[in-house]
Amino acid sequence: MADAPIDFGPLQRLDAQALGAPGQRTFRLVAANRRGTAWLWLEKEELQVLGMTIEQMLGGLPLDPALQPSQPPAAASAHEDDEDRPAIEFKVGRLAMGYEETADLFVLLVHEIDVDPDGAPTLRCLVSRRQLRALAQQISTVCAAGRPRCPLCGVVLGGPHACPRLN
Ligand SMILES: [Zn+2]
């Protein structure tokens, strides 16, 4: 990759997707706008950390009711494999996020896995609060999709479960 960061500017689309069969799934972020599309491959754990980071960042900011999503985010498309391979595609090493107060936009700084994490990011893009909130919801849906659910209450099972339906 070039030394200068790819600056995507404001994104029109930011999705979390899981591909493949349960147990062998791979995960990626799809970032797109008029400049093009980038596939950012990452581990499920990294995706979960990103989801938690987003929740924390948004939780620490005042809520603007006008920015609440009016409808739940659409699930990642089922025909994602039909999409053309984008010009930008790499495996994520480090993900950092910042907040630009003046623009009320969040900066996503993505380092490719072999790039110095303390150096310039490989890709930089701007995302809105609404996009981040939708992304965090998508991440939790995508990450939970491969795990078993309690047949009684539908909660994702990760260990011992005291089912409220049995009380
Ligand atoms: Zn249950």
py3Dmol code that shows the C-alpha trace and the ligand (Angstrom):
import py3Dmol

protein = """\
ATOM      1  CA  MET A   1       0.000   0.000   0.000  1.00  0.00           C
ATOM      2  CA  ALA A   2       1.071   3.590  -0.493  1.00  0.00           C
ATOM      3  CA  ASP A   3       2.488   5.526   2.422  1.00  0.00           C
ATOM      4  CA  ALA A   4      -0.091   8.284   2.193  1.00  0.00           C
ATOM      5  CA  PRO A   5      -3.414   7.366   3.753  1.00  0.00           C
ATOM      6  CA  ILE A   6      -6.338   6.706   1.485  1.00  0.00           C
ATOM      7  CA  ASP A   7      -8.724   9.461   2.472  1.00  0.00           C
ATOM      8  CA  PHE A   8     -12.281   8.365   1.826  1.00  0.00           C
ATOM      9  CA  GLY A   9     -13.946  11.358   3.414  1.00  0.00           C
ATOM     10  CA  PRO A  10     -17.559  10.955   4.539  1.00  0.00           C
ATOM     11  CA  LEU A  11     -18.925   7.484   3.926  1.00  0.00           C
ATOM     12  CA  GLN A  12     -22.253   6.751   2.327  1.00  0.00           C
ATOM     13  CA  ARG A  13     -22.214   3.181   3.481  1.00  0.00           C
ATOM     14  CA  LEU A  14     -20.577   1.330   6.357  1.00  0.00           C
ATOM     15  CA  ASP A  15     -21.631  -2.266   6.890  1.00  0.00           C
ATOM     16  CA  ALA A  16     -20.452  -5.201   8.958  1.00  0.00           C
ATOM     17  CA  GLN A  17     -20.791  -8.524   7.165  1.00  0.00           C
ATOM     18  CA  ALA A  18     -20.151 -12.161   7.941  1.00  0.00           C
ATOM     19  CA  LEU A  19     -19.464 -14.576   5.101  1.00  0.00           C
ATOM     20  CA  GLY A  20     -19.219 -18.324   5.034  1.00  0.00           C
ATOM     21  CA  ALA A  21     -20.644 -21.234   6.975  1.00  0.00           C
ATOM     22  CA  PRO A  22     -21.155 -21.061  10.761  1.00  0.00           C
ATOM     23  CA  GLY A  23     -17.896 -21.827  12.553  1.00  0.00           C
ATOM     24  CA  GLN A  24     -15.851 -20.821   9.507  1.00  0.00           C
ATOM     25  CA  ARG A  25     -17.148 -17.345   9.029  1.00  0.00           C
ATOM     26  CA  THR A  26     -14.978 -14.443   7.964  1.00  0.00           C
ATOM     27  CA  PHE A  27     -15.824 -10.874   8.812  1.00  0.00           C
ATOM     28  CA  ARG A  28     -15.397  -7.599   7.043  1.00  0.00           C
ATOM     29  CA  LEU A  29     -16.398  -3.992   7.073  1.00  0.00           C
ATOM     30  CA  VAL A  30     -17.648  -2.569   3.810  1.00  0.00           C
ATOM     31  CA  ALA A  31     -16.920   1.145   3.520  1.00  0.00           C
ATOM     32  CA  ALA A  32     -18.184   2.942   0.447  1.00  0.00           C
ATOM     33  CA  ASN A  33     -18.963   6.276  -1.087  1.00  0.00           C
ATOM     34  CA  ARG A  34     -18.683   7.850  -4.511  1.00  0.00           C
ATOM     35  CA  ARG A  35     -14.901   7.420  -4.448  1.00  0.00           C
ATOM     36  CA  GLY A  36     -15.208   3.679  -4.306  1.00  0.00           C
ATOM     37  CA  THR A  37     -15.523   0.739  -1.988  1.00  0.00           C
ATOM     38  CA  ALA A  38     -13.155  -0.810   0.532  1.00  0.00           C
ATOM     39  CA  TRP A  39     -13.341  -4.239   2.103  1.00  0.00           C
ATOM     40  CA  LEU A  40     -11.643  -4.285   5.481  1.00  0.00           C
ATOM     41  CA  TRP A  41     -11.173  -7.835   6.715  1.00  0.00           C
ATOM     42  CA  LEU A  42     -10.970  -8.379  10.429  1.00  0.00           C
ATOM     43  CA  GLU A  43     -11.390 -11.023  13.104  1.00  0.00           C
ATOM     44  CA  LYS A  44     -14.691 -11.470  14.862  1.00  0.00           C
ATOM     45  CA  GLU A  45     -13.066 -10.395  18.135  1.00  0.00           C
ATOM     46  CA  GLU A  46     -11.841  -7.180  16.506  1.00  0.00           C
ATOM     47  CA  LEU A  47     -15.322  -6.525  15.187  1.00  0.00           C
ATOM     48  CA  GLN A  48     -16.763  -7.038  18.662  1.00  0.00           C
ATOM     49  CA  VAL A  49     -14.204  -4.659  20.159  1.00  0.00           C
ATOM     50  CA  LEU A  50     -15.141  -2.084  17.531  1.00  0.00           C
ATOM     51  CA  GLY A  51     -18.813  -2.520  18.419  1.00  0.00           C
ATOM     52  CA  MET A  52     -18.060  -1.971  22.099  1.00  0.00           C
ATOM     53  CA  THR A  53     -15.870   1.039  21.338  1.00  0.00           C
ATOM     54  CA  ILE A  54     -18.682   2.593  19.323  1.00  0.00           C
ATOM     55  CA  GLU A  55     -21.213   2.005  22.088  1.00  0.00           C
ATOM     56  CA  GLN A  56     -18.855   3.620  24.586  1.00  0.00           C
ATOM     57  CA  MET A  57     -18.176   6.621  22.383  1.00  0.00           C
ATOM     58  CA  LEU A  58     -21.826   7.186  21.588  1.00  0.00           C
ATOM     59  CA  GLY A  59     -22.779   6.575  25.198  1.00  0.00           C
ATOM     60  CA  GLY A  60     -20.465   9.366  26.291  1.00  0.00           C
ATOM     61  CA  LEU A  61     -22.031  11.919  23.959  1.00  0.00           C
ATOM     62  CA  PRO A  62     -25.315  13.753  24.349  1.00  0.00           C
ATOM     63  CA  LEU A  63     -28.121  12.085  22.452  1.00  0.00           C
ATOM     64  CA  ASP A  64     -29.680  13.982  19.624  1.00  0.00           C
ATOM     65  CA  PRO A  65     -33.192  12.624  19.038  1.00  0.00           C
ATOM     66  CA  ALA A  66     -33.090  13.810  15.438  1.00  0.00           C
ATOM     67  CA  LEU A  67     -30.248  11.411  14.818  1.00  0.00           C
ATOM     68  CA  GLN A  68     -31.978   8.313  16.139  1.00  0.00           C
ATOM     69  CA  PRO A  69     -32.437   5.761  13.392  1.00  0.00           C
ATOM     70  CA  SER A  70     -36.074   5.753  12.353  1.00  0.00           C
ATOM     71  CA  GLN A  71     -35.941   2.079  11.483  1.00  0.00           C
ATOM     72  CA  PRO A  72     -33.664  -0.814  12.408  1.00  0.00           C
ATOM     73  CA  PRO A  73     -30.640  -1.168  10.135  1.00  0.00           C
ATOM     74  CA  ALA A  74     -31.062  -3.616   7.308  1.00  0.00           C
ATOM     75  CA  ALA A  75     -29.282  -6.899   7.783  1.00  0.00           C
ATOM     76  CA  ALA A  76     -26.209  -7.380   5.651  1.00  0.00           C
ATOM     77  CA  SER A  77     -27.307  -8.307   2.173  1.00  0.00           C
ATOM     78  CA  ALA A  78     -27.513 -11.994   1.361  1.00  0.00           C
ATOM     79  CA  HIS A  79     -26.002 -11.587  -2.075  1.00  0.00           C
ATOM     80  CA  GLU A  80     -22.847  -9.856  -0.894  1.00  0.00           C
ATOM     81  CA  ASP A  81     -20.652 -12.345  -2.764  1.00  0.00           C
ATOM     82  CA  ASP A  82     -22.054 -10.991  -6.010  1.00  0.00           C
ATOM     83  CA  GLU A  83     -20.487  -7.639  -5.338  1.00  0.00           C
ATOM     84  CA  ASP A  84     -17.524  -6.735  -7.476  1.00  0.00           C
ATOM     85  CA  ARG A  85     -14.203  -7.001  -5.764  1.00  0.00           C
ATOM     86  CA  PRO A  86     -13.240  -3.442  -4.799  1.00  0.00           C
ATOM     87  CA  ALA A  87      -9.955  -1.761  -5.591  1.00  0.00           C
ATOM     88  CA  ILE A  88      -9.205  -1.371  -1.901  1.00  0.00           C
ATOM     89  CA  GLU A  89      -9.082  -4.475   0.205  1.00  0.00           C
ATOM     90  CA  PHE A  90      -6.840  -5.372   3.113  1.00  0.00           C
ATOM     91  CA  LYS A  91      -6.662  -7.098   6.450  1.00  0.00           C
ATOM     92  CA  VAL A  92      -7.031  -4.761   9.393  1.00  0.00           C
ATOM     93  CA  GLY A  93      -4.260  -4.532  11.958  1.00  0.00           C
ATOM     94  CA  ARG A  94      -5.294  -1.584  14.074  1.00  0.00           C
ATOM     95  CA  LEU A  95      -8.493   0.414  14.212  1.00  0.00           C
ATOM     96  CA  ALA A  96      -8.689   3.765  15.925  1.00  0.00           C
ATOM     97  CA  MET A  97     -11.553   6.180  16.290  1.00  0.00           C
ATOM     98  CA  GLY A  98     -11.800   9.850  17.053  1.00  0.00           C
ATOM     99  CA  TYR A  99     -14.497  12.472  17.267  1.00  0.00           C
ATOM    100  CA  GLU A 100     -14.461  15.765  15.402  1.00  0.00           C
ATOM    101  CA  GLU A 101     -16.639  17.981  17.505  1.00  0.00           C
ATOM    102  CA  THR A 102     -16.956  20.851  15.042  1.00  0.00           C
ATOM    103  CA  ALA A 103     -18.326  18.618  12.298  1.00  0.00           C
ATOM    104  CA  ASP A 104     -20.036  16.154  14.671  1.00  0.00           C
ATOM    105  CA  LEU A 105     -18.397  13.371  12.705  1.00  0.00           C
ATOM    106  CA  PHE A 106     -16.316  10.426  13.752  1.00  0.00           C
ATOM    107  CA  VAL A 107     -12.974   9.607  12.195  1.00  0.00           C
ATOM    108  CA  LEU A 108     -12.153   5.989  11.573  1.00  0.00           C
ATOM    109  CA  LEU A 109      -8.434   5.336  11.162  1.00  0.00           C
ATOM    110  CA  VAL A 110      -7.630   1.916   9.790  1.00  0.00           C
ATOM    111  CA  HIS A 111      -4.146   0.414   9.650  1.00  0.00           C
ATOM    112  CA  GLU A 112      -3.368  -2.513   7.418  1.00  0.00           C
ATOM    113  CA  ILE A 113      -2.046  -5.461   9.381  1.00  0.00           C
ATOM    114  CA  ASP A 114       1.595  -5.109   8.261  1.00  0.00           C
ATOM    115  CA  VAL A 115       1.697  -1.324   8.609  1.00  0.00           C
ATOM    116  CA  ASP A 116       3.307   0.362  11.616  1.00  0.00           C
ATOM    117  CA  PRO A 117       0.367   0.921  13.993  1.00  0.00           C
ATOM    118  CA  ASP A 118       1.983   4.133  15.257  1.00  0.00           C
ATOM    119  CA  GLY A 119       2.465   5.513  11.757  1.00  0.00           C
ATOM    120  CA  ALA A 120       0.014   6.947   9.263  1.00  0.00           C
ATOM    121  CA  PRO A 121      -3.178   4.923   8.829  1.00  0.00           C
ATOM    122  CA  THR A 122      -3.788   3.040   5.606  1.00  0.00           C
ATOM    123  CA  LEU A 123      -7.291   4.378   5.286  1.00  0.00           C
ATOM    124  CA  ARG A 124      -9.137   7.256   6.851  1.00  0.00           C
ATOM    125  CA  CYS A 125     -12.852   7.927   6.630  1.00  0.00           C
ATOM    126  CA  LEU A 126     -15.558   9.977   8.287  1.00  0.00           C
ATOM    127  CA  VAL A 127     -18.746   8.501   9.655  1.00  0.00           C
ATOM    128  CA  SER A 128     -21.829  10.027  11.179  1.00  0.00           C
ATOM    129  CA  ARG A 129     -23.270   9.194  14.553  1.00  0.00           C
ATOM    130  CA  ARG A 130     -26.247   7.553  12.868  1.00  0.00           C
ATOM    131  CA  GLN A 131     -23.977   5.349  10.761  1.00  0.00           C
ATOM    132  CA  LEU A 132     -22.003   4.317  13.819  1.00  0.00           C
ATOM    133  CA  ARG A 133     -25.100   3.483  15.799  1.00  0.00           C
ATOM    134  CA  ALA A 134     -26.414   1.365  12.924  1.00  0.00           C
ATOM    135  CA  LEU A 135     -23.007  -0.284  12.599  1.00  0.00           C
ATOM    136  CA  ALA A 136     -22.878  -1.186  16.301  1.00  0.00           C
ATOM    137  CA  GLN A 137     -26.305  -2.826  16.005  1.00  0.00           C
ATOM    138  CA  GLN A 138     -25.224  -4.661  12.883  1.00  0.00           C
ATOM    139  CA  ILE A 139     -22.059  -5.898  14.590  1.00  0.00           C
ATOM    140  CA  SER A 140     -23.981  -7.361  17.497  1.00  0.00           C
ATOM    141  CA  THR A 141     -26.437  -9.026  15.091  1.00  0.00           C
ATOM    142  CA  VAL A 142     -23.670 -10.375  12.865  1.00  0.00           C
ATOM    143  CA  CYS A 143     -21.587 -11.644  15.772  1.00  0.00           C
ATOM    144  CA  ALA A 144     -24.559 -13.261  17.491  1.00  0.00           C
ATOM    145  CA  ALA A 145     -25.856 -14.932  14.345  1.00  0.00           C
ATOM    146  CA  GLY A 146     -23.497 -17.904  14.516  1.00  0.00           C
ATOM    147  CA  ARG A 147     -24.186 -18.710  18.163  1.00  0.00           C
ATOM    148  CA  PRO A 148     -26.915 -20.885  19.666  1.00  0.00           C
ATOM    149  CA  ARG A 149     -29.947 -19.229  21.186  1.00  0.00           C
ATOM    150  CA  CYS A 150     -32.117 -20.287  24.088  1.00  0.00           C
ATOM    151  CA  PRO A 151     -35.169 -21.948  22.521  1.00  0.00           C
ATOM    152  CA  LEU A 152     -37.415 -20.474  25.227  1.00  0.00           C
ATOM    153  CA  CYS A 153     -36.461 -16.805  25.397  1.00  0.00           C
ATOM    154  CA  GLY A 154     -34.188 -16.333  22.377  1.00  0.00           C
ATOM    155  CA  VAL A 155     -31.197 -15.018  24.331  1.00  0.00           C
ATOM    156  CA  VAL A 156     -27.798 -15.820  22.791  1.00  0.00           C
ATOM    157  CA  LEU A 157     -26.181 -18.547  24.884  1.00  0.00           C
ATOM    158  CA  GLY A 158     -22.566 -17.993  25.899  1.00  0.00           C
ATOM    159  CA  GLY A 159     -22.520 -19.993  29.131  1.00  0.00           C
ATOM    160  CA  PRO A 160     -24.847 -20.862  32.024  1.00  0.00           C
ATOM    161  CA  HIS A 161     -28.218 -19.271  31.399  1.00  0.00           C
ATOM    162  CA  ALA A 162     -30.910 -18.611  34.011  1.00  0.00           C
ATOM    163  CA  CYS A 163     -33.882 -18.470  31.679  1.00  0.00           C
ATOM    164  CA  PRO A 164     -36.555 -15.991  32.784  1.00  0.00           C
ATOM    165  CA  ARG A 165     -39.162 -18.158  31.067  1.00  0.00           C
ATOM    166  CA  LEU A 166     -38.502 -20.940  33.606  1.00  0.00           C
ATOM    167  CA  ASN A 167     -39.068 -18.758  36.662  1.00  0.00           C
TER     168      ASN A 167
END
"""
ligand_1 = """\
1
ZN
Zn -33.854 -18.601 27.991
"""
view = py3Dmol.view(width=600, height=400)
view.addModel(protein, "pdb")
view.setStyle({"model": 0}, {"cartoon": {"style": "trace"}})
view.addModel(ligand_1, "xyz")
view.setStyle({"model": 1}, {"stick": {}})
view.zoomTo()
view.show()
